[in-house]
Amino acid sequence: MKDIFENYHPSRGIIPNHVGIIPDGSRRWAVKNGMSYYESYDLAMRNLSKIIEFLYDKGVSIISVYFSSSQNFERPIAEVEAFCKAESNFCNGHILPAIQKNDVHVDFWGNESLLPQYFLDSLVELRLSTKDCVNKQLNLCVAYNPFAELWESSLKSKCPTDLLNHLWISTPVDLVIRTGKANLVSNFLLLQSGFARLYFPDKLINDICKEDIEEIMNDFSKIKRKYGE
């Protein structure tokens, strides 16, 4: 049992197998550019789709995106509706070319009871339409809370070693990118990201580009990871 827990860390490859993305900054971008929150979020989702496709092209196999925390749903109703509508557009259209190109299986995890029905329908449809895809994986964390994930995993586990197998997202994260200069992870995949490299570029999610991501990937490839050794 000791070896299972102590060896729960990412690979040592120069290309990250699993990348986490926290797409932050859309509200700040909206204020700066005189746009509504919805317009800004939708543009962010279009840009996020391009970044995801680029990461797959660079050899990444798994991408997990932090769409929202459970706490985000405590914001004013108009703000919640803005990001839900934009993320629904992501599922219904923006991400589809990248999915089709890379044979991506999509799944989502979080508190479904907090989601508007149209958004939940979009997520379910995307999951069902990609259920036979096997080449790449895209995880969408929606109304996500890591404590709910751990609690559900513990209830399903018959012994301590089952805990990792029953996590919503079981693969360790190699690299986390949070846009917008906020140097915190906000409860994003806390256990999975225990040995992840963290990058906090200044650019907001609406402004981040492929060249910025490539620079991060190049920097990551030069790191010698020891995992406590």
C-alpha positions as CSV (number, residue, x, y, z in Angstrom):
1,M,0.0,0.0,0.0
2,K,2.9,2.4,0.8
3,D,4.4,2.0,-2.6
4,I,1.1,2.7,-4.4
5,F,0.6,6.1,-2.6
6,E,4.3,7.1,-2.7
7,N,4.5,6.4,-6.4
8,Y,1.4,8.4,-7.3
9,H,3.2,11.1,-9.3
10,P,3.5,12.1,-13.0
11,S,5.9,10.5,-15.5
12,R,9.4,11.9,-16.1
13,G,8.9,12.5,-19.8
14,I,9.9,15.8,-21.4
15,I,6.3,16.1,-22.8
16,P,3.6,16.3,-20.1
17,N,1.2,13.5,-20.3
18,H,-1.5,15.4,-18.4
19,V,-2.0,19.1,-18.5
20,G,-4.4,21.1,-16.3
21,I,-5.7,24.5,-17.4
22,I,-7.3,27.1,-15.2
23,P,-8.7,29.6,-17.7
24,D,-8.8,32.8,-15.6
25,G,-9.3,36.4,-16.4
26,S,-12.4,36.7,-18.5
27,R,-14.2,39.2,-16.2
28,R,-11.1,41.4,-16.0
29,W,-10.8,41.2,-19.8
30,A,-14.5,42.2,-20.2
31,V,-14.1,45.3,-18.1
32,K,-10.9,46.3,-19.8
33,N,-12.4,45.9,-23.3
34,G,-15.9,47.3,-22.6
35,M,-17.6,44.0,-23.3
36,S,-20.3,42.0,-21.4
37,Y,-19.2,39.1,-19.3
38,Y,-20.9,36.7,-21.7
39,E,-19.1,38.1,-24.8
40,S,-15.8,37.9,-23.0
41,Y,-16.4,34.3,-21.7
42,D,-17.4,33.2,-25.2
43,L,-14.3,34.6,-26.7
44,A,-12.3,32.9,-24.0
45,M,-13.9,29.6,-24.8
46,R,-13.0,30.0,-28.5
47,N,-9.4,30.7,-27.5
48,L,-9.3,27.9,-25.0
49,S,-10.3,25.5,-27.8
50,K,-7.4,26.6,-29.9
51,I,-5.0,26.1,-26.9
52,I,-6.4,22.6,-26.3
53,E,-5.9,21.6,-29.9
54,F,-2.3,23.0,-29.8
55,L,-1.5,20.9,-26.7
56,Y,-2.8,17.8,-28.3
57,D,-0.7,18.6,-31.4
58,K,2.4,18.9,-29.1
59,G,1.9,15.4,-27.8
60,V,-0.2,15.9,-24.6
61,S,-2.6,13.0,-24.1
62,I,-4.9,14.2,-21.3
63,I,-6.1,17.8,-20.6
64,S,-8.2,18.8,-17.6
65,V,-9.9,22.2,-17.7
66,Y,-11.3,24.0,-14.6
67,F,-14.5,25.3,-16.0
68,S,-15.9,26.3,-12.5
69,S,-15.7,25.5,-8.9
70,S,-18.8,24.9,-6.8
71,Q,-18.1,28.2,-5.1
72,N,-18.4,30.0,-8.5
73,F,-22.1,29.3,-8.4
74,E,-22.5,31.7,-5.4
75,R,-21.8,34.7,-7.8
76,P,-24.7,36.9,-9.0
77,I,-27.1,35.0,-11.2
78,A,-26.2,37.1,-14.3
79,E,-22.5,36.2,-13.9
80,V,-23.3,32.5,-13.5
81,E,-25.5,32.6,-16.6
82,A,-22.7,34.3,-18.6
83,F,-20.1,31.6,-18.0
84,C,-22.6,28.7,-18.2
85,K,-23.8,29.9,-21.6
86,A,-20.3,30.4,-22.9
87,E,-19.1,27.0,-21.6
88,S,-22.2,25.4,-23.2
89,N,-21.1,27.0,-26.5
90,F,-17.7,25.4,-26.0
91,C,-19.4,22.0,-25.8
92,N,-21.8,22.5,-28.6
93,G,-19.4,24.0,-31.1
94,H,-16.0,25.6,-30.2
95,I,-14.2,22.4,-29.2
96,L,-15.7,20.1,-31.8
97,P,-13.0,20.5,-34.5
98,A,-10.2,19.7,-32.0
99,I,-12.2,16.6,-30.7
100,Q,-12.8,15.3,-34.2
101,K,-9.2,15.9,-35.3
102,N,-7.7,14.1,-32.3
103,D,-10.3,11.4,-31.5
104,V,-10.9,12.9,-28.0
105,H,-13.0,11.3,-25.3
106,V,-14.7,14.0,-23.2
107,D,-16.0,13.6,-19.7
108,F,-17.1,16.0,-17.0
109,W,-17.0,16.0,-13.2
110,G,-18.6,18.0,-10.5
111,N,-21.9,18.9,-8.8
112,E,-24.5,18.5,-11.6
113,S,-27.3,19.8,-9.5
114,L,-25.8,23.3,-9.7
115,L,-25.9,23.4,-13.5
116,P,-28.7,24.9,-15.7
117,Q,-30.4,22.1,-17.6
118,Y,-29.3,23.4,-21.0
119,F,-25.6,23.3,-19.9
120,L,-25.9,19.9,-18.4
121,D,-27.6,18.7,-21.6
122,S,-24.6,20.0,-23.6
123,L,-22.1,18.2,-21.3
124,V,-24.0,14.9,-21.5
125,E,-24.3,15.1,-25.2
126,L,-20.6,15.8,-25.6
127,R,-19.8,12.8,-23.3
128,L,-22.1,10.5,-25.2
129,S,-20.9,11.6,-28.7
130,T,-17.3,10.9,-27.8
131,K,-17.7,7.7,-25.8
132,D,-16.0,5.6,-28.4
133,C,-13.0,7.9,-28.8
134,V,-9.8,6.5,-27.4
135,N,-6.8,8.6,-28.6
136,K,-7.0,11.6,-26.2
137,Q,-8.9,12.6,-23.1
138,L,-10.5,15.9,-22.1
139,N,-11.8,16.3,-18.6
140,L,-14.1,19.2,-17.8
141,C,-14.3,20.1,-14.1
142,V,-17.7,21.8,-13.7
143,A,-19.0,23.0,-10.3
144,Y,-16.0,21.0,-9.0
145,N,-15.0,20.6,-5.4
146,P,-12.0,18.3,-4.5
147,F,-13.5,17.3,-1.2
148,A,-16.6,16.0,-2.9
149,E,-14.3,14.0,-5.2
150,L,-12.4,12.5,-2.3
151,W,-15.6,11.7,-0.4
152,E,-17.2,9.9,-3.3
153,S,-14.0,8.0,-3.9
154,S,-13.8,6.9,-0.3
155,L,-17.4,5.7,-0.4
156,K,-16.7,3.5,-3.4
157,S,-13.4,2.2,-2.1
158,K,-13.3,-1.2,-0.3
159,C,-9.8,-0.7,0.9
160,P,-7.4,2.3,1.1
161,T,-5.6,1.4,-2.1
162,D,-8.9,1.8,-4.0
163,L,-9.0,5.5,-3.3
164,L,-6.8,6.5,-6.3
165,N,-8.7,4.2,-8.6
166,H,-12.1,5.8,-7.8
167,L,-11.1,9.4,-8.1
168,W,-13.1,11.2,-10.8
169,I,-9.8,12.0,-12.5
170,S,-7.2,9.3,-11.6
171,T,-4.2,10.3,-13.7
172,P,-1.6,12.5,-12.0
173,V,-1.2,16.0,-13.5
174,D,2.3,16.9,-14.9
175,L,1.7,20.6,-15.6
176,V,-0.9,23.2,-14.5
177,I,-1.3,26.5,-16.4
178,R,-3.3,29.2,-14.8
179,T,-3.7,32.4,-16.8
180,G,-4.2,35.9,-15.4
181,K,-1.2,36.0,-13.0
182,A,-3.1,34.7,-10.0
183,N,-0.6,32.4,-8.3
184,L,-3.0,30.0,-6.7
185,V,-4.8,26.8,-7.8
186,S,-8.2,27.4,-6.2
187,N,-8.9,23.8,-5.2
188,F,-8.1,22.5,-8.7
189,L,-7.3,18.7,-8.6
190,L,-5.4,19.0,-5.4
191,L,-4.4,15.4,-5.0
192,Q,-3.7,14.9,-8.7
193,S,-1.5,18.0,-8.9
194,G,0.7,17.2,-5.9
195,F,3.8,17.0,-8.0
196,A,2.7,19.1,-11.0
197,R,4.7,22.1,-12.2
198,L,2.7,25.3,-11.9
199,Y,2.8,28.2,-14.4
200,F,1.1,31.5,-13.9
201,P,1.4,33.6,-17.1
202,D,0.4,37.2,-16.8
203,K,-1.8,37.1,-19.8
204,L,-5.6,36.6,-19.3
205,I,-7.2,33.6,-20.9
206,N,-8.6,35.8,-23.7
207,D,-5.1,36.9,-24.7
208,I,-3.0,33.8,-24.2
209,C,-1.7,32.4,-27.5
210,K,0.0,29.3,-28.8
211,E,3.4,30.9,-28.6
212,D,3.0,31.5,-24.9
213,I,2.0,27.8,-24.4
214,E,4.9,26.6,-26.5
215,E,7.3,28.7,-24.3
216,I,5.9,27.0,-21.2
217,M,6.2,23.5,-22.8
218,N,9.8,24.2,-23.8
219,D,10.6,25.3,-20.2
220,F,8.9,22.2,-18.8
221,S,11.0,20.0,-21.1
222,K,14.2,21.2,-19.4
223,I,13.1,20.4,-15.9
224,K,14.6,17.4,-14.1
225,R,11.9,16.2,-11.8
226,K,12.9,14.3,-8.6
227,Y,9.7,13.8,-6.7
228,G,11.5,14.0,-3.3
229,E,14.5,11.9,-4.2
